[in-house]
Amino acid sequence: MLLEQLKGTGVALVTPFKADESIDWNALEKLINHVIDGGVNYVVSLGTTGETPTLSSEEKLDLMKFTFEKVAKRVPVVIGIGDYNTRDVVKRLETCPLDEAAAILSVAPYYSKPTQEGIFQHYKAIAAAAPKPIILYNVPARTGRNMTAQTTLRLAHEVENIAGMKEASGDMLQCMEILRDKPADFLVVSGDDALALPQVACGMDGLISVAANYFATDLSAMIQAALVNDYKAARMLNNKLQRAFELMFAENNPAGIKAFLHKGGIIENNFRLPVMPVTDPLYSQIAEFLKNYK
């Protein structure tokens, strides 16, 4: 059951680039080993943290295959496949090599700002085509449209093959309504590092994290402590990480987490436009934070 398989901490992997903007495969392998050794429960490939809007179809396919190969079944792999073009998502779900995937993370359709019925019908169509369970992804700050609790619950109860959601609306009342009325076996995870602790306390099953790219050990320990109601330990870790969350998302994601990873010697600090590195003052603050981080 997906709820058992993906309970805990997932990490939305960044895509490391070389100076010439080609994918840095050696750095990606290093990153995969870093997060798995740090204790994450699963990895998410081809999420928006991986700068997927800048990747070609061929690169996405190569990244998927590479991730499966280097993870080598040590932890489950979730693949991000989402778009505002429903027909294109259906086609990709039908043609991508997804045998080794645990699930598909699919962002709500963005830019076109569909109605709630449009969101429902989009997910219904892709769920029918998907060879693996679908995890809904609600992130209105990026998509321009909130997927309401009512739409989420309708999908959870009525559409076969929709097995969970990543909730990143930041609306705690909406989150609690979903948690109260969802099916018992429906996975709900936080999509917001800074809110993950209170959301797990409300009943969420874990976190798909940006920060775990670097802070895999402490993020995983925090979520595991919260899941067993050890909130004293979880609060200590959350307090330790709070400033990192602030710095990480001060300007842009994934520019913030890539600055941490670069300072930590895991990847180079390279991007594809329109994403730019963090400004020098923010990079200096990140470097100062890590100097004192234990």
Disulfide bonds with the S-S distance in Angstrom:
none
